[in-house]
C-alpha cells in the first residue's frame, strides 16, 4: 500500500464514521477550526493530515479524550505510514 492509498483509506474510514454519527462535514470542519474543503480533500482524495488533525478528529467523533489510546494510535499511524521512495 502506498502512502497515498493509506491516507485515502483513512479518509474514507473517517468519512464513514462521521456519517454514522450523523455529523455533516461542515460541522466537523468547524469544530476543528479548518475549512471544510481541507476535510473534503482528506475524506475524498486522501490528502495527508497531520497527526494533530487526526487526533482532533478522533476526539470530536468519539466525544471523549483517550490520552493513552490516542498516543498508541498516533504512533501506530506513524509506524504504518509507508516511507516515500525517492523520485
Secondary structure, DSSP 8 states (H G I E B T S, - for coil): --HHHHHHHHHHHHHHHHHHTT--HHHHHHHHTS-HHHHHHHHHH-----HHHHHHHHHHHHSS--HHHHHHHHHHHHHHS------
